Amino acid sequence: MNFYSSISEQYDAIFPLNITQVSFIKSYLNKDTENIKLLDIGCGTGSLSIELFGLFDKISAIDTNKQMLESAKKKAAEKNIDFINIGMLDIENSFTENSFDIISCFGNTIVHLPSIEAIELFFENIKAVLKPDGKFLCQIINYDNVLDNNLKGLPTIENNIIKFERFYSLDNSGMINFSTILTIKKTGKVLENNIKLFPLRKKILENALQNAGFNTVNFYGSFTKKEYNNKSLPLVFECF
């Protein structure tokens, strides 16, 4: 079973709505702009898009996992959000040029792509469908911190519903093995998974964005725009 399919029923318990992400996006809204459009990439079960509904004239939200998109559609009820089952590299072929005012991609999504070439192609896709004055907002894990400080994983997520343990190790090709153990407390069921992630360093990321045509890239250590340092766990960035 696909990693995200296996955790889809518990996804909202593992990753509830992050209100600082909402505030981060809101900070880029211009009240004088009409017909503003958002593209939410890697939307999961749709919590962020649903929370932002009403602030945009149009929201499109994409994910590769059909089960999570079905959950998103049920949660959205009558809200007019387009939940679309496509991958990150399908964006340019799925939307017209200069379509979106804001494109968001949170939750360490882009490092699921297998190489820097694929990531740069993704950025080119983003640039193509972003309006000339649009903003690309993104967040990944700070892999400079992970690699330089030999971090063995991410903090465990635990509440009264689940316990989600997360571990990192490097394989021989330089990819990261991301291993997880999900314990569902009500049933005691344990789900173990392992996926490969591309450990994207900040400098390589910045070069790829510039190669894709983004002239301005600002980095932060949090969604509250805390100053970035090499020990920050998140790596948040804005591009235009």
N, C-alpha and C positions, 0 to 999 in steps of 0.2 A: 504493500500500500504506500502511496505517496506520503511523504513526511507531513505535509500540511493537511492532507485528507485525514491522517491518523489523529491529528489534534484538533480537527475542525469543530467538534462538539464542545471542546473545552477552550476554544481560542479566546473567547471574551473573558474567561476567568484568568487566562494566562496574560493576555494583553488587553486590559480594559482601556477605554478611551483615555487618552493622555491630553488633559485640558491645556497643557502648555504648548502642544502641537497646534491646537485650535487657535490659541492666542498668537502664536508665531505666524500663522497664515493670515489672521486678521490684521496684523501689523502692516501687511503689504497691500491692503485694500484701499482703493481710492474711491471715496464716496461720490465723486463727480463723474466717474467712468460708468458708461451705460453698456448693457449687454455683456457683462463680465462672465467669463467661463473658466472653470477649473477642471483640470485633469488630475485625478488621484491614482497614482501608479502603485500597484501592490496593495490594493485596498482591503484585502482580507475579508472580514465580515461586515465591512462598510461603516464602522462606527464614526470615523472621521468625516466621511462624506455626509452622513446623515446629520451629524452635529452642525455641519456648515450649510446645510440646506436652508435656503432663504436669503443667504448672503450673496449668492451667485445666481445669475440668470439661468445658467446651465452648468450641471455637474456631470462629467463622465468619469467612471471609476472602473479600472481594469485589474484583473488578476488572472492567473493561469489555473487556479483551483476552482472547479465547478461547484464543489460542495460548499465552500465558503461563500461563493457568489450567491448560491441559493439561500443561504442564511441571511446574507445582506439584503436580498430582495424582500424576504419576509419581514425583516426588521424595519425596512424603509417604508413598508405599507403603501400609503398613497403618495408618498413623496416622489416627485418626478426626477429620479436619478437614473442615468443609464449605466447599469452594471454590465460590463462586457468581458467575455472570456477570450482574452488575447495575451500574448507575451510582450515583454519589453521591446523586443526587436520588430514587433509588428506595428508599432505606433505610426510610423510615417505612411504606411500603406492603409491605415485604418481611419486616419483623420486628414483633413485638408490642411494646407499650409496656413500659417498665421492664425490658428484657431483659438488658442488659449492665452488668457491673461496670466494665469498662474498654473504651474505644473508642480505637484508635490510628489515626493517619493521617499517615504520614511520607512523605518523598521529594518534597516540593514538589507534592503531589497536588492540593490544593484550588484552586490558581491555574490549573488547567486549566478551571475553570468560567469562563463568559464575562463575568460582571458581579458587582458587589457584591450585587445583589438575589439572584442565584443562590447566592452564597456564604452569605448570611444564611439563605436557605431551607434550605440544607444544614445549617447549625448548628441550625436549628429541628428538622430531622429527627433530628440527633444527640441533642438534648435529649429528644426524645420517646421514643427507644428506650433511653436511658441510665437506669439505676436512680437513685432519688433521691440516693443517696450515692455514685454512680458518678463516674468521672473520664474526661474527654476529653483525650487526649494527642496533640499535633500538632506538625508541623515543616514550615516552608516556608523559602525563601530570604528573607533580610532585604532587602526591596525598598526600604526607606529608604536602605540602604547603596548598593544598585544605582543608584537614581535620583539621590540627592544627590551621589554621588561619580562618577557617569557611568561605572559599570563596564561594560566592553564584553563581558564574558562570565564564565564560571566556570573554575576551574583545569582544565587538561587531565587526563584520566584515562588513564594508560598503564601497561601491564604487558606480559608476554611474549606475550599473546594479542591484545590490541587497543590502539588509540589512539583516544580519544574526545575530540574538540575541541568546545567549547561557546561560542557567541557570542550576545550580546544586542544588540538595537537597538530603538528605539521607532518605532512606526508613527504615522501621522497621527491615529489615533483614541486614542492613549495606551496601546495594548496593546504588549506586548513580543513582538518576533519572536525566538523561540528557535531558532537555527540550529545544527545539529550536523553534524560530519563523523566518521564511524566508519570506521576502517581496520582490517580484519581481517588480521593479520600473516601468517598461514599461507598465505593465498591472494592477498593484496594487494588484495582487493576493497574498494572504497570506497563507503559509503552516505551520502548527504547528505539531510538532512531539515530542515523548518522548521515550527514550530507556534506558535500564539498563546498567550500567557500573560497573565493579569490581574495587574498589578503591585500587589499588596496591601500597602499601608503599615500599619505597626503600629497607629497610632491608629484608622484605619478598621476594621482587624481587631478591635481591642478593642471598639469601638462595636457592631459586628455581633454579637459574642459576647454582649455585655450585652443587646442587643435580643432575642436568641434565648433569654434567660433564665439565662445563666451569671452568677452573682453574683461569683465569684472567678476571676480570670485572672492567672496568674503567668508572666512571660516570662524566658527564659534565652538565653544565647549559645551553648549547646551541650547535648548530651545528658548531659553530666556536671554540668549545672546551674550552669555558669559564668555569672557575672553578665552580663546583657545590656548591650551598648552599641551605638551606632548604626553602628559599624564591624564588628560581628559579621557573619559571612557567613550562618550559619544563624539562624533565629528559631524557637526551641523554646518551646512553651507548654503549660501544664496548666490545665484548666478544670473547675470543679465548682460 
